[in-house]
Amino acid sequence: MGPGWRAPSAALVGGSVALFGGLRRAALALPRPAAVRSRPGRVWRWGNLLVSFAHSVLAGLWALFSLWQSPELLSDIQDGYSVSGHLLVCFSSGYFIHDSLDIIFNHQSRSSWEYLVHHAMAISAFISLIITGRFLVAAMLLLLVEVSNIFLTARMLLKMSNVPSPALYQANKYVNLVMYFAFRLAPQAYLTWYFLRHVEVQGQGAFLTANLLLLDAMILMYFSRLLRSDFCPSLRKGRDVDGEKFLID
């Protein structure tokens, strides 16, 4: 299997969509905390976050393992290739498609529009590199963000469930901050520098650079929300979050 392996890749993406659809149905069958059951607006979001958590664990550890197994890929971000990385990108593309459909079909588009924008960017970028076989390593580096998302999603689930152990939330809060720097901000900053310095601003390179810069702005916006919520609560704006996909504030 090599770059441009299109038809089987489409099947892999479709299989991933079906897999996450199955996980979504399984999540609906799991028992829910009383704090979730008592507020209907949280039921959909709880199940959605459980699926997001599963993707973060699988994709984050997969990206780490793939780069650890083949560190030489980091010396060729534009044209480096590995079967594991290719499969990972197909797997995550399927998740982003599934999650977009989950948001739309459950009438959450208005409250979760930022994530629809994010998913559209990710899907279009991943499909472009599946087709061309280029910038696969950049996608693997970006998917390191899923390691950070493990703790970010755990934070959301703990907050929604009104977990009776404040110490657990507090511990996760600081681990989440460290992981945010290590696996979200650092890879993003490096890739932004690399693209602006080494990638030609034309064709696919221009498209991916524009996506990356927009993603920079979104990540910084989410980071400011996270800091206000967990470390500067006096600056937080109160709002009803039951209809929103992610509990940032």
Disulfide bonds with the S-S distance in Angstrom:
none
